[in-house]
């Protein structure tokens, strides 16, 4: 398995989540790392996932997979 890196500039952390934007509904959606890299999404490490904030007026939706 190939380890994917965080999409944030200068970060070499291992990606653990995938972030996508839904501009129409003003949503930031964060979920488990997608099985394959997606061209219009961002892979984030745990540190950047925890620090994530949304633009004013937007909501963050977090999908968590139960073990």
N, C-alpha and C positions, 0 to 999 in steps of 0.2 A: 504494500500500500504506500502510495506517495503522500508525504505530509505536506499539506498546504500551509503557506505562510499568511499571516495577517495582511490585509490589504492596506493598512495604514502606512504612510510613508515612514521609512527608517525603522519600522518594527519587523523583527524577525521571529516573533512569537508564533507558536503553532495555532492555526485557526481552529476554533471550536464551535463557532456559530456562523450563520449566513444572514446578512442584513439586506433587505430590499425596501424600496420606497414605493408607496402608492400615492402618487401626486394628486390624483382625483379626490381621494378621501382624506388627504393630509395625514397619512399613517406611515410610521416607520415600523417595519415588521422584522422581528428577530426570531430566528428559530434554530433548530439543530443544523449542523453543517450539512449542506446539500451533498448528495453523493458525487456529483460532478461539478466542476466550476461553471458558474452561470455568467454570461457576459454582462448582464445588467444588475448584478448584485455584488456584494462585498463580503469577503470572509474576514472575520474578526477573531482575535485571540481573547482569552478570558479577561485580561486587564481592560482591553478596549470595549468589550461587551459590557463590563460593569460600569465603565465611565460614560457610556452612551447617553446622550441627551438629544432631544428633538427640537426642531425650530419652534419658536413661539406659535401657539395655536395648533400644533400637531400633537398627535397621540402616539405612544409607543405600545405596540402589541408584542408580547413575548410568548412564544410557544415553547413549552417545556415538555419533554418526553419523560414520563414516569418510568422508573426502573422496574 
